[in-house]
Amino acid sequence: MNTSNRVILILFFYTSLFSQIPSGYYNDAENTSEQELKAALHNIIDNHQTYNYSSTTDILRESDVDPNDQRNVILIYSGESVDAEDDYPGVWNKEHVWPRSRGDFGSSPPEGSDVHNLRACNGSINSSRSNHNFDYCTTGCDNLNGGSSYNNASKIFEPRDEDKGDVARIIFYMDVRYDGSSGELDLEMTEGLLSQSSKAPRHAVRSTLLAWHDLDPVDDFERYRNDVIHDYQGNRNPFIDYPELAHHLWGDKQNQNWSSSLSVSLVREDEIFIPNPIKTEYLNLESDINFSKIELFNMQGKVIRQLSGYVNRIQMPTSSGIYFLNLKYDNKVILKKLIVSSI
């Protein structure tokens, strides 16, 4: 693709709030639940176009492009914007978000070269990530450039806040896409931490990934990336198109049929002003919207405040730190990050 056409596409997709989901793409998953839903989603995204591992570099230059500088790519775990041409052995290389050692699938297609599972990444940070379990790093953590951290002894890696949801949705995709059929691996999430030497096709920690999925909602970068990969591979990440699918498969909606017509719309975060950092006892939401429900989460995904009945004011926690606000009205949700200082 020539540079001028590439820039036009980038501008087009980044000014669109929602992904370009083909009409009828998810029809076979409509009004299904649990294992029937998972099987339907698998069949929808299965049998995609595959590429050899070396050719995926060019796809990543397009899918992970910096919308503010088309010469650069954005690196996962650090958020750095670097020259797209400075790939291995330069600044960035390719990160398998579901590590290839978790199933021992190497770089061969389809598992090893599935671009939905690949992200441009700082080479040094990629090495530190290794094949560690995704979970909160609370003690003995080494901090990395950009905000991610890890504990090599406990084999835990915590991405920076801006990448937590991205990582979760990639892992969800891999769990559904690779189910053991057609001679492929059966990849599954698990709760228990895995040793570094384990080659089992498993990845932890499922409950943490579900929490991260909610705390870091889908953004335009992911939507654009999903569209680009769909153009190449012919399949999509369902959890970017319809985030609530994760809760229908592994969360609190497992016994409910899924329908795209009931999907919750995510509103742009800049529609609500949050005066970070917050140093007052109460937060008054500066908006004309009357919210039907307000939930305040801590970093572990625990609800610590919950209000309903069309309110625009919520009491802040006494402990300083990072929190997430979930604002609901009509059939929409707004998610905001809060920084609370000592009151």
N, C-alpha and C positions, 0 to 999 in steps of 0.2 A: 504494500500500500504506500503511495507517495505521501510526502509530509503534509502537503496542503489538504488532501482528503482526510488524513488522519486527524489533523487539527479540527476540521469541520465536524467529524464524528465525535470527537472528545467534547467540543462545545455543545453539541446537540444533546448528548446523553447527560452531561453534567448539569444542564439546565432543566432536565426532566426529573420530576420527583419520583416517579414510579418506573420500574423496569418494563421493557417492551415484551410482555409475556404473550406468546402467540395465542390467538383465539383457539379455545378448546384443548390447549396443551394438557391441562390437568383434569379433563372430563372424566377419565377412568377412575380417578381418586375421589370423585364427588360422592357424598353420602356413604362413606365407609369409615371404619374405625379400627383401631388396634392393628392386629396382624394383617387384616385385609387391606387396611390403608397403607401399611408399610410395603406390602407386596405390590400394590398398585403403583405407588411412587417408584419403587424399584424398576418395575417394568417400563415406566415412562422415561426414566433417565438412563436405562440400560442400553447396551448396543450402540454406543456413540462412536464417532470417528476418533481413532487413536493416532498418536504421533510418537515418533521416536524421541527419546529424552533430550537429545541435543537440539532438536528443532523447537522445543518448548520455550527456549530462551527468547526467541523472537516474539512468541505469543505474549510472554510476560512483559516484554517491553511495551506492548500495547495495552494489555489488561491492567497493569499496575502503574500506568503512567501518572505523573504528577499533573493534575488539571491546571496548575498555575505555571508549569514549565514543561512543555511537551518533549523536551530533550531528556527529561529525568524520569526516574521511577521512584515510587514511595516504598520504603523498606518496612516490612512487618517487624514488630517488637521494638523498633526504635523510632519510627516515623521519619527517618532521614529521607531527604530528597537528593538523589545522587544521579550522576550521568548514566543514562540507560546503557551506554556502550561500555561502561567500566565494569563488566561482569567478570566472572571467574577467568583468570586468577586475580582479578582486580578487587574492587571494594565489595561488590555484592555477588552472591551466588543463589542457588535455588533451595529453598527450605521446603521439605516435605512436612506439612503441618501434622498429618498422621505419619509418624516416622516410618521409613521403609523397613526398619528393623522390627517393628511391631507387626509381624506377619512375614518378615524376611522376603519382601517382594522386590527388592532392588530397584532398578530404574527402568525395568521393562514394562511395556504396556500390557494391560490397561492400567493396573494399580500404580505402577511406578512413574508413569508419565501423564497421569490425569491432571490436567492443568487446574481444575477446581481445587486440588490439594497442594498446588505449588504456589509459593509466594517469593518474590524478590526479598532478600534478607542480607543484612550485614554479615560477612563471612565469619567474623569473630563471634558475633552473637549467635549465629547458627551453631557454631561449635559448642558454645556454652549451653544452648538449649538441649543439644544431644537428642536423646529419646525420652526425656523426662516426662513424668505425668503432669498434666495440667491441673493445678490446684493453687490455693492461696499459700504464699510463702510467708510464714509468720515469725520464724526464728532462724538464726544462723544463715541469713540470706546474703548473697552477693548481689549488689545492685549494678545494673547494666546501663549503658548510655541510652537515654530515651525513656527510662522508667520501668522496664521489665526487671525481674529479679529471679534468682534461682537458689536452690540449696542442693549442692552436689551430693551430700551425704544421704538426704532423704529422697533424692531423685524427683524433685518438684520444680516446676517452672511456672512462674506467674507472669503472663504478658502485661504490658502497660494497659491502663484502663481503656484506651482507645481501640485496642485490638482484642479485648476479651470476647466480645460478641462475634467478631469476625472468625476467630479461632473456633469458637463453639459451633458455628454454622458449617464450617468446613468439616469438622469431625462428624457432625450429624449427617452431612452428605455422604461421607465415606461409609458410615455405618449402614445407610440405606442402599447406596449404590452397589456395594460388594457384599452379597448375601450367601455366597458359596455355590451359586448356580453357574452353569456353563464352564466348570473347571476353574472358576475364580475363587479367591479367598473369601471367607466369611468373617468380615470385620465387625466387631461389636464393642460398644462402650461397656465399661465396668466401673464399679465403685471402688474396689480394692486397688491400692497402689501396686504397680508392677516393678519388678527388679529391672535393672539396666540390661541384664543378660537375657531376660525373657524374650523369646521370639514368638510368643503367642500372639495371634491376631486380635489383640485387645488394646483398649486405650482408656485411661482413667483421667479425671474423675467425673462420672456422668452427672451427678447432682450439682457439682460446681459448674460444669459447662452449661447446665440449664439456667443456673443463676446468672452467669455471665451473659447468656443469650438475652435475658430480660434487662440486665443493667446497661448493656451497650447495644442499643437497637441498630437495625440496618440503616446504613447511610448511603449517600449517593455514590461514594467510591465503590462500595460493594455492588450496588445495582449496575453501575457501568461495567464493572469487572464481569459480572454474571452475563451481561449481554454480549460482551466481547467473546468470552469463552463459548457461549452458545453459538455464536457465529462460526467458530472453528470446530468445536466438538459436536454440536447439534444437540446438546443436553444442557439442562439448567440445574442450579442448586435450589430445590424447592423451599428451603428454609430462609432464603433471601426473598423469594417471591411472596411466600406466605409464612411469616415467622411463627404464627400460632400452631403450625403443624408439629413443632417440637413438643408442645404440651399435649397434643393428641396422641403422640407416640410414646412419650416417656414421662409426662407430667400429670397435671390434675384434670385433663380432659380425655383420658384414655378410653372412657366408656361412652364418649359422645361422638356421633358422626360428624365428620368434617365437611364443610361446604365453603367454597370460595365466596359465596354471596354473603356469608356471615363474618367475613374476615374484618379484622379491625384495621383501620387506616392509621398510619403513623403521620403525625403532623410535624413540619419542620420545627426544630428546637428554637429557632430565632423568633418564633411567633410569641413566645413568652419571655419576659425579661426577668432574670434572676440576678440580684445584686451581690455576686460573689466577691470576696468572702462575706458570709453572713455573721453579723455580730450582735443581732437583736434576739430577744426571746421569741418573738413571733415573726413569721414571714408572711407579708401581705403580697399576694400575687397581683402584679400590675397587668391586668387583662380584662377585657370586656366579657370574657367567657365565664359562665357559672359552671363550675366543675361538679359533676355528680358524685365523684369519688376521688379522694386524694390519699395516696399511700407513700410513706417514707421508708426507704430501705437503708440498711447499713451495708458495708462492703461485703459482708458474708451473705447478702440476699435476704436477711431477716427483716420482716416488717416491724418497725418500731412505732409507727404512728399510722392510724387509719381513720379517715373521716368520710362521711357520706352525707348527702342531702344538700347539694348545691352550695358549696363553701369556697371561699377564696383566701382563707387564712389558716395557717397551721403553726403549732408550737414547735420550736426547734429543740433538738436534743441538747443536753447540758455538756456532753463530751464533744470536744473539737474533733474534726476529722472530715473525711469524704463520705457523702451520702448521696442517695439517688431518689428523685421525686417522680412519682408516677401519677399523672393527671389524666382523668378520664371525663369525657363528655360526649354526648350523642354516641356515635359508633367510632370514636377516635381516641387516641392515646398520645400524650406528650410525655417524653421522658427527659428529665433534666438532671445534671450533675450539680450537687451543692458542696460548697466548702464552708464548713462551720468553724468559726473561731471561738475562743473562750468568751462566754457571755459575762 
